[in-house]
Amino acid sequence: MIDPETRDIVQNVYIRHFEKQGEVLANIEIATIPMVTDPWKELNPLK
């Protein structure tokens, strides 16, 4: 989604690892961090 106040994208971030399962290579999801915003604006506010 797009935050109406900042016009920034807010989205889930998926943490995955890559492993071989039998003869097939696969990305395995190990965690989901919901509704992540761009940390740059929090760390560097406008002056």
N, C-alpha and C positions, 0 to 999 in steps of 0.2 A: 504494500500500500504506500501511498505518498502522504506524509504528514502535512496537513493543510497549513499549519503555522510556519514551518521551516522550508517546505517544499522538498524535503529530503526523503529518500527511500527508506522504508522500514520493512525489514524482511527477516525470515528465519535464517540462521547459519547452521549448517549441518557439518558435524565433525565425523570424518570417515577414515578408515584405514583400508589399505589395499592388501588382499591376501589371495592365495591360491586355494580353491576349494575343489579338490579332485583334479580334474584336467582344465578347470575353468578359472580365470582370474576375475575377481569381483571386488567392488567397493562396498565395504560393510559399514553401515551407519552405526556409530557408537553413542552419539549424543546430538541433541538439537537444542540450540539456544534460541528461544523465541523472541521475535520482535526487536531485532538489533538495529540501532540507529548508528549513524556515522559518529565515531568517538572524537573526530577532529574538532568539531564545533564545541563539544564539551570541554576539551582540553585547551582550546585556543579561542576563547570567546572574543567577539568584536569589542573594540575599545571605544 
